[in-house]
Amino acid sequence: MKIEQIYTGCLAQGAYYIESNGEAAIVDPLREYKPYMDRLHKGNAKLKYVLETHFHADFVSGHLDLARQTGAQIVYGPSAKAEFKFHEAMDNEMLPLGNIFIKVLHTPGHTMESSCFLVIDEHGKEHALFSGDTLFIGDVGRPDLAQKGEITQEVLAGYLYDSLRNKIMTLQEDVIVYPGHGAGSACGKNMSSKIIDTLGHQLKNNYALRANISKEEFVKEVLTGLMPPPAYFPKNAAMNKMDSQSFNEVIERGSRPLDVATFKFVAEESDVLILDTRDPDEFVKGFIPGSINIGLNGNFAPWAGALIPDLKQEIVLVTEPGREEEVITRLSRVGFDYTIGYLDVGFSAYLKSGEPVDSIESIDAMELRKRIDKDNHLALLDVRRKSEYDAQHILNTEVAPLDYINESMSKIHRMQETYVYCAGGYRSVIFISILKARGFDKLINVNGGFNSLKDSGLFNVSAYHEPTTLL
């Protein structure tokens, strides 16, 4: 038997490859299917199942393309409903795979169809649990994403309590837990950076698995600290229930190199978004007027999903040359299927053309200190999450989270210079680029963000409070 975790840091997401005696199963695959096909070919294995722990909200799954390519059976747990053909497994159903079995454990709570998959090895021993978004390392899945009618977040939290105690906490303590996500995902509020653990260790260290916690206490604790989910979550969940277009179509549509003249013509269409994915340090020096920056080397896909409201938005790209397909792929993971081309040769081609270029002023901590000393009424805006701000912040600053930019922009006076910072400089440039495209032209980036301001020793900082949520 072989088990391989395929972890994607940008989404903090774990997919899994299971192989036994020439047969394979893949758990919670991402959109691009080639990495999984490569593993099948390497192991000379036939894909028998695509196992989905639930209808994912934070990414678009690759279940349909994998099934089309291999003939594998898509499997969901009880009560799942979708437009495409799949096997609705029963609770405790045993799925044979080579010399092993995969037992389906229906664990409603995160969503109603949420299920875990328990691997029972060649000797009949419980070996590994693919826990999806039911159980994370140090946390559990948030129960507020699948609310509908009488199924409130309190009701779902109660179901999750029962699922954990009746289906998971009764397993052998040496079972290996393989979760759907790790720290950085918005599917839980305070996950560990560890992405594998034993159930026994979680029983001792996960707050939600305390033996003496009542259902009422559990519901209160698991709901405390939740923030509204990213706007793209319900849209991705809906896409995962539909018979969507193939990944190959998405790549083909986006992989059109555009010279400067064509790019400019396409970009001038009123509903086309220019997305520049270069590092923020490069973007601030010069960019195409009206473009927004979401750097590919950060949490690119989740921020694109959170900040671009329409999944059918037509997008043209400015990227580092050679990374175009990577950008298109990562956008497609969160449901953006309408990239329609990219600037050939990248921003350098635009520079050489003589077309007008915009920029963002960016200063360091020392320069900010000098400016405050001259005018102590300068406006400072912290665009980190509120949980980060509450944990520690520069005194006399206002929090305006990037996550909720439409609400945050109301805190800015168009005619007043405003100094914007985040933790390190990634999010502040996103924030400024979006508002600059909306006509806010007096925003100045603080390079290095809160970390550099704090480390400089030039600013008064609040006392540190350990956060109870990372949302």
N, C-alpha and C positions, 0 to 999 in steps of 0.2 A: 504494500500500500504506500502511496505517495501523496502527501499534502503540501501544497505550496501556497503561501500568501502572496498576493500581488497587490502591493500597497501603493496608492497614488497620493502623494503628499499634498498636492494642490487642493484636493477635495477631502483630504484626511479619510480616505475610503479604502476598505479592504475587500478585494475580490479573492476567490479561492479556487484552486485547481485540485481536484481529487482524482486519483487514478488507482485502479486495481485490476490486475490481470487483463489488460487490454481494453478496459472500459473506463470512461472518465465522466466526471460531473464538474460543472463550473457553478460556483455560487456568486450571485450578485455581480455579473459582469458589467464593465463599462461599455460605452457605445462602440469604440473601435475594437473590432474582433480579431485583428491579426495576432496580437500577443497570445491569445488563447489558441488560435489555430496553429501557431508555431509550436506551442507546447504539445498539442495533440500529435503533430507530425514527428516531433522529437521522440515522443514516447510510443509512436506507432499505435496510438490508441483511438478508439471510436468514442465520440461524445454521445453519451446516452441521455443525460439530463442537463438542463439549465435550471438550476434551483434558485428561485427568488424568495427571499425571506419576507418581502412585502412589496407594495407599490412605492417605490422610492420617490421622495420629494426633492432631494438635493442633487439628483443627477438623472439623466436619461439612460436607461439600461440598454445593453447590447443583446438582450434575449432574442429579439426577432431575427436579427441578422445571423446570429449563431445557429438558430433553428433552421433558417433558410439554407445556410451553408452546409449543415451537417445532418439535418433530419432529426436532431435531438428533440426530446420532449421537454416543453416548458412546464415547470411545476410551481404552483402556488399552493398556499394553505387553504383551509376551509373558509368559505364565504367570499373568496376573491371573485370579482367580475370584471371581464375585459372583452374587447371587440375581437380579439384573435383567439385561435384555438390553443388551449392549454389543459393540463391535467390538474384538476382540483383535488388535491390529496386529502385524505381523511386524517383526523388526529390519530396518532400512533401507527399510521401506515408505514410498512417496511418497504423501502425501495432497494431492490438488489442491484449491486454494482460490482462486477467481477467476483472477488471472494469475500466481499464485505456487504453490509447493509447500511442504509441511511434511514434512520427513523424520523418521521415527521412529528414535531411537537407543536401543536397549535398554542400560541402564546399571545393572545390578544392583549392590547394595552397601548402600544405605540400606535398601531392601527388595528382594525378588527381582524384583518386576515394575517397579521404578523405570525410568523412561524419560525421555529429554530430547527436545524437539521443536526441530528445526533449520529455520528459515525460509530458503528459497532464493528469492531475489527474481525479478523479471520478466526479469532478464538472466542468470539461472542462477548468481548469486553467493551464497555463504553469507553471510547477513546477520545473523541473530540466533538465539541459543540460549536456549530456555526450559528452564532446568536443574533445575527442581523442587528436591528436597532432595539431589540428587547433588552439585552444586557451588554453594556460596555465595560471597559476596564475602569473601575472607580465610579461608575455612573450607570444610569439606565436611560432608555429612550424617552424623549419628551412625549407626554400624552395629550398634547394640545393641537396636533397637526391634522387629525382626522375627525374633528368635531363635526357633528351633523345632527340637527334636530335634537332628539332627546339624548343622543350620545354626546354628552358634554365632556370636557376635559377631566372633570371629577369622576365621571363614570368610567372613562378610559383608564384613569389612574388606579381606580379600584380593580379593574380587570387586570392591569399590569401587576398589581400586588398579588393577586391570586395566581397569575401565570408564573411569577417568579417562585412562589412558595410551593405550588403544586407540581410544576413541571421541571424546574431548573434546580432548585435548592435540594431536591431529593436525589439528584444524580451523584455518582461517585466523585469524591473530592479531587481525585487525580485527573479528572477529565480536563482536557485543554480547551480553553475558551478562545475562540477566534471571532472577534466582534466585527460589526460592519463599519465602524468608524473609530478614530482616535481623536486626540486633542486637536482642536481647530475646526471641527465640524459643528454646525449649528443644530445638529440632530439631538444633542445632549447639552447640558448646561455646564458641566465641569468634569470632562473626561480626563483620564490620565494620558500621558504621552506614551505609555506602554501600549502595545498593540497585540500582545499575547499574554495570557496568564493561565493559572490553574483555577478551577472553580474553588478549591479549598482556600486559596489565598484570597480570592474575592469574598468568600464567606466571612473572612476575618477583617477585610479592609474596605469593602464597599458599603457605604452608608445605607444603601437601599436594601441590603441583604441581612441587616441586623436581625437576629433571631427574635428579639423581644419587641420589635417595632409593631405597633398596631396598624390596622388598615387606615384609620383616621390620621394617625401621625404620618404614615407613609404618603398619603394623598397630599397633606399639607406640605411636607418636605419636598416632594418631587415637583410640585407646582411653584414653589417659592423660587423667585429669581428668573422665571421665564420671561422672555421678551417676545414681541411679535416676530414670527418667522420671516425670513427673507421673502420678498414678493414673488420670486419665481418658484417657490416650493409647491404651491397648489397647481401651478401650470405644468411643472415637471411630472407631478403625480398623475395628472390627467393624460399627459403624453404617454406615460408608461402603461396606460390602459388601452391606448389606441393602436391601430395597425399603421404605424408611422413609416415614413420613407426610409430607404436604406442609407447607411453611412456612406457608401460609395457615391451616391447621388449628391450628398452634402459636400463631400470633398471635391467632386468634379465641378460643382457650381462655384465654389469659392476659389479654385485654383486657376484663376485667369490673371495673368500678368498684364497690368495696364500701364502704358507710358504716361508721362505727366499730363499731356493734353487730354487723353481719354479719361484718366483718373479725375482730372479737374471737371470735365464735362459730367461724368457720372456723379461725382460728389456734390455738384451744384443742384442736383435734384433735391427738392425740399425735404423728402422723407428718408434720405440716405445719411447714415451715420459714419463719420470718419473716426475709426478707432485706431489709436497709435499705441502700440504695445511695447515700445522701447522702454528702457529703464528711466525712472523719473528724473535722474540726474542729467540724462541726455535730453529728455523732452523739454525741460525748463529752458534749455539754451536756445531752442528753436523748434517750431512745429508749424504745421499747416493751420492757418486760422480756422477756428470753429471745430477743430478736432478735440477729442477727449483722450486722456491717457489712462490706461489700466495696464501696468507693467506686467509682462509675461512672467518675470522672475519672482513675482509675489503670489498671493492667493488669487490668481487671475480669474479663473472660472467662477468662483463664488461671488466675487465683486462684480463681474459682468452680469451675473444673474440677478444680483441685488439692485443694480443701478440702471440697467437698460430695461425699460418697462415692457416692451413688446417683443415676444419671442419671434415674431415674424418681421422684425426690423431688418431692413436691408443694410448691410454693413460693408464698407470698403476698408481695407487694412493698410496701415503703415507698420512694417515690422523690420526687424533685423533680417537682412537677406539670408535666405535659406531656412527660415523658421516659419514660413507661411503655412505649411501644412500642419505644423504643430499648433499654431494659433487656431486654425479652422477646426481642428480636432477638439481642442479644449473648449472652444465655444459650443461645439455640438454636444459636448457632455452635459451641458446645462440647458440644451434645447434651442440654441440659436443656429438654425439651419440655413439662414439666408445671407451668408457671406457671399458677395457677388464679384469679388476681385481684390487684388492687392497692388500697391504701387511698386512697379518693377524696379529693381535695384535699390529700393528703399528710399529713405529721406534724402540721401545724398543726391539722388536724381532730381528731386524737387528743388534742392538748394541751387544746383547748377543751372536750373531753368530760369532763374531770376524772378520767379513768382514771389509775392510778398510772404514774409515769415513773421510769426508772432513769437513771443517769449514770456516767461514768468520770472519776476525778480525773486531771487532766493538768497537768503542771508544766513549767517551762522549765529551761534549763541552770543558771541562777543559783540557783534554788530547790533543785535537786538538789544542787548544791555545798554549800549551807547545811546540808542534811539529812545529807550525808555527813560534814561537819565535826563535827556533833553525834553521829553514830554511824557510825564507819567500817566497821561490819559490815553495812551495808545490802546487800541482794541486788540486783544489776544483771544484767539479761538482755538479750542482743543477739540479736534474732530475724532478722537478715539471713542470707543464704546463707553457708555455711561459707567459700566462696571469697572473699566480701567480708570476712568476719571475719579470714581468714588474710592478706589483703592489708594490712589495718590495723584496729586496734581500740583501744578504751579498755582500759587495763591493769586487771587484776583483775575482769574481767567474764566471764560464761559465755555461750557461744554456744548458742542453742536455735532453730534455723531454723524459720520459719513453714511452710516446705515440708513438714516432717515433724513437725507439731504434736502428733500422738499420742505420739511418742517424746519430744518436747521438754517436754511437760507433766510428765514424770516428774522433771524438774529443779526443779520448783516445790514449795515447802512451803505447803500451803493456809493455814496460820495465820501465815505470815510475809509482811510487806509486801515486794513485789517490784516493782522499777522496770524497765519494759520499753521498749526503744527499737529502732528499725530504722535506715534511712538518713535518712528525712525525716519519718516519722510515719504513713505510709499503712499499712504492714504491722503496725506495733505495735498499732494500733487493731483491725485484723482479729483479731490474735492474742488480745488481751484480750477482745474481744467473744465469741469462740468459747468461751474458757475461763470467762468470766463466766456464760455460758449453762449451763456444766457445774458451776457452783457455786463457782468460784474468785473470791472477792470482795475480795482484798487486792492486786490488780494495779493499778499506777499508770503511766500513760502519760507518757513523756518527749517533750514536744512538740518537733518539729524534728529529733529523732533524733540519730544519730551526727554528722551534718554540723554541727548546732548545738553539740553537745558539743565537737567538735574545734575549731570556729571560736571558741568562747568563750575558749580558752586556759586553762580552769580545770581541765582533766583531763589526766592523763598518757596519752599515745598511743604505741602501738608504732610501730617503723620501718615504712615502706611497702615492700611487696614486690609487684612487678608480677604480676598473676594470669595463670595460663596457661589458666584456664577461667572462664567466667562462669556456670556451672551451680551 
